[in-house]
Amino acid sequence: MPVIAIHPELNQLLAAHRVQIFQPREHMVQLNAVPTGAGFSKPCTNVLLRQQLEGGPWEVFVDDNLAYAGDNSERTRLFRGTRR
């Protein structure tokens, strides 16, 4: 199975924050313990990135219990409803 290449700078950033990276399938990447920042319901979350069709858009999923209560309206919009 080909491994998805991660840009070296992004890979360094993820390593600095001790984010665990897994690729369970060819068009899927799982990131565990991703820091969330101020205003979120918990300090870190898991992120699943999935591509349905080769060359198509990627879907991004976060933990079901992740919520945002800060004052950034764009983040409020993104984290309302289903965590997808």
Beta strands, then each sheet from edge to edge (+ up, - down):
strand 1: 20-25
strand 2: 28-35
strand 3: 44-51
strand 4: 58-62
sheet 1: 1+ 2- 3+ 4-
end
